[in-house]
Amino acid sequence: MESTDADATKDVGLSERELSILGALGEGMSNKQIAKEFWLAEQTVKFHLTNIYRKLGVSTRTEALHRAYQLGLLESPLLEAAASG
C-alpha cells in the first residue's frame, strides 16, 4: 500500500480487517462468501460492514465501494482493465 493509501485509510479510521472486507466487497463477494474467506461468522461480517459504512459516511455497499474508489482505498476494476488492455 502506498503512503497516500495508508493516509486515506488512517483518515477514515478503517482497520486492516475492515479494509480487507472492503476489498472483498470490491471483488463482488457476498457476506456469506466474505465470512467463509476470512473464517468469520456472517454476523461478524455484517458488524464490520456497519462500521465501514459509518466510517465512510455511507449507507449501502455500492456507496461504500464508490467512496473507497474516490479515496483511493481500492483500485477501480475499470482502471485495472484499461491499464491491462
Summary of the structure (lengths in Angstrom):
residues: 85
radius of gyration: 12.7
end to end distance: 23.3
largest distance: 38.8
contacts: 212
relative contact order: 0.16
helix: 74%
strand: 0%
